[in-house]
């Protein structure tokens, strides 16, 4: 298994450049085709206001959204040109962002998106503030979420896996195998394993053996979080171990306008400091 097609969501925010650079490096490492997807999504104007303002305002909003998408794709094309990577394409989609990403994700091995930045104005669609959560829950592909702060020149050299023996965590490990096989060090961390009966007699040992059979340089590390919640403990260990990637299952369910997440997933998505590969 390898990543041969990668979907990257781009926008015209200044921090998108770091996300593009990471995606280009990732695509080059796997010799994968990289598709940049930008949204043409004008501000939704309530019908009473639209009737009062007239159709011209709606047309102006659409043109502004199209210009935003074109700027984002132009930045992507320029970065790809400078990197000398040619197996790329760009797509500008009109409509709902989640629907567009979900559609295009069907034909890609991996989806790369950005963490929501709470210090920025909410973008043009109502679900923008929890877009990463919705994507992770719905696309049916592994989703690599890139933090809004920082530059990530390395990815997957030193990997921490959050392992709780669940279906979601199992899928995340399988989805991450192309990266795990290339890593110098992989740590399978079971947090508070005594509270989870499905771990078995030796928490983390069986999944570590599975990974070792795939050629992964892996070690198992059962841990107790003490007074910290599991999400905060994982983030602390990411820093202590100098990990450059966290792999974990995404827990919860979603529908349009409805999102229910597990506490660990929510903590990681709001406070992540390194890229996180989620699977649901």
N, C-alpha and C positions, 0 to 999 in steps of 0.2 A: 504494500500500500504506500502511496505517496500523494502529495498534493500536486496535481497537474493543472488545476484551474482554481483561481482565487478571486473572490469578489471583494472589492474595496468600496466602502461608502465614503464619498468625499463631500465637503461643503466648502464655503468660502471663508471660514474662520481661520485665523492665522495659525492656530495650533494644528491644523490639518496637515501642514507640511511634514511634521514629525511622523504622523500616521502614514503618509504616503511613502516616506523614506523607509520605514519599517516594512511596509508591504512590498516595496520594490526589492529590498534585500531578501525578504522571505521568498518571493517569486524567483529571483535569480538563483537562490540556493537550491531550489527544487526544480529549476528549469520549467516553471509553471507559467501558464498564460494568466495575465492579470487584467481584470476588467474593473474600470473605475465607473461607479454609478453615482450620478448627481441628480438631485430632485428639482423639478420645476413645480414648486408647490406654493402658489400665492396665498396670501393671508385670507383666511375665511371671513368674509364680511357678512354679518347677519342680514337677512333679507330686508327688514325694514330700513336698515341703514343703506343697503345697496339701492333700494328703490329711491331713497332720498338723494343719494350721491350721483346716481346714474351709471350707465354701463361703461362710461369712459374710465371711471375709477377702477372697475374690475379689469379692464384692459391694461391699465397702467400697472396694476398689481401683478398681472401675469407677465408683463414685459420685464418688470423688476426681478421677478423670480427666475425668469429665463436668463437674465444677465448674471444673476448670482451663480446659477448652475454652470454657465459658460466660463465664468471666472475660475470656479473650482476645477473644471476640467482642463482649462488652460494651464493652471499651476501643475496639475498632474502630468500633463504632456511635457511640460518644460523639465520637470524633475526626472521623468523617464528618459528624456533626451540627454540630459546631463549625465545620468547614470549609465547611458549606453545600453539600455534594455529595450528591446524592440517588440517583445511578445506581449503587447498591450492593446487594449481598445477602450473606448469611452462610450458611455450610454447616458443620455439625459432622458429621464422618465417624468412624465406629467401625472400627477395624482397623489394618492396616499403613499407616504414613504414606507411604511411597514409593508404594505401590499407589494410595492415594487421590489424591496429587498427580498421579501419572501419568495416572490416569483423567480428572480434571478438566482437566488441561492440554490434553487432546485438543480441548477446546471453547473454548480461549482463545488469543489471539495471543502472549501473553507471560506468563511465570511470574516472580514476585518472591519470593525467599526470603532468609533471613538466613545470614550466615557463622556457622560453629560457633565458639562461644566456649570456648576450652580452659580458662579459669579457672572456668567453671561446672561444676556436677556434670553428669555425663552424664545426659541426659534419660531418658524412660521406655522407650525402645525401644533394642535393642542397636546399631542402625546410626546412632544419633543423631550420633556424633562425626564421621562422614563423610557425613551427609545431603546437604549441598550437592553433593558430588561425585557421589553416586548419582543425584540429580535431574538434574544437568547431563548425565549420560551416558545417561539412559533416557527422558526425557519427550518427546523429538522436537520440542521448542519452544525458542525462545531463553529463557535463564534469566538473570535479573538478580539477582546475589548482592550483598546489602547488607552492608557491614562491621558487626561487632558494636559497634565503637567509632566515635563521631562522629555528627554531624548533617549531613544532606545536603539543604540547601535548594535547591541547584542540581543539575541533572543534564543532561548533554549539551550544555552551552555550549562546552566546550573538550574535545575527544575525542581520545584516542590509540588508534590501531588497531595491534595487533600482527599484522604481515603476513608470512607465510612461504610464500604461494602454494599452500597446501594446500587440500584439500576443506573441512576444518573452518573454516579462516580465511575461505574464500570464502563459506561459508554464514553465518558470523557477520556479515560485512559486509552481506550481503543482508538478514538478519534485523534488523540495526540501522538500515537505511535511513530509517525514519520519524524516528529521532532524529538521524541524520547530516544529513538535509536541513534540520533546524532549527538545527544547531550554528553558532556563530560561527566556529569554527576546528576543522578536522579534520586530524590528522597521521597519515599512513600510515608506520609505522616498520618497516623490515626490518632485523632484527638479525643480524649476521654473514652477510650475503647471499652472500658468496663461497663459503660452505660448502653452499649449497642450489642445485643446478643448475637447478631448475624456475623460478627467478626470471626468467630471460631476460637479455637484454643490459643492461637498465637496471632494476634491482630497484625495484619499487614504482611504476614509471611507468605501466604498463598498468592497474593497479587504480585508480590516481589518475585516469586518463583516464575509466575506467568511472564512477567516482563523480562526476566533474565533469559528465559527460553527464546525470547525475541531479540536477544543480543543487547539488551539495555543494561547499562552500568548502574545498578540500583541498590539501594539500601533501605531497610525498613526502620521506622522510628516512631514507636508508640509514645504519645505524650499526654500529659494532663494539664489542662488549661488553668487550673486553680480558680482564682476569682474572676478571671477574664472570660468573656463570652468567646465562643469558638472562632467567630470571624475576626475579632481583634487579636486573638492569640495567633491565628494563621498569619495575619499581617505583620505581627511582631517577629515571627519566625522567618518570614520572607526577608526582613531586614537583617536579622542576625546571621542568616545563612548566605546573604548576598545573592539570593535567587534572582534570576532575570525572567522567570516565567512561573506562574501558578496555574495548575491544572485542577479543575474541580467540576463537579456536577452542579447544574443550576436547578434549584428546587422551587416549585410553585406551579401555577397554571395561569394562563392568560387568555383573554378574549379582547376584541377591540373595546376600549374604554374600561376594561376591567383587568386588574393585575393583583395577584396575591403571591408574594414571594416568601420563601423561608428567610429566617433572620440572618443566617450566615451569608446567603446570596446577597441580601440587601446591604449588609455591612461591607462586603468586599466591593460591590459595585459603587458604593458611595465613597469609599476611602482607599481604593486600590492605589498602589505605588509602582507596580510593575504590570506588564500585560498579563491578562488572565484568559485562558482558554476555557470556555464554558461549553458544556453539552447538556441537553435536556432530553 
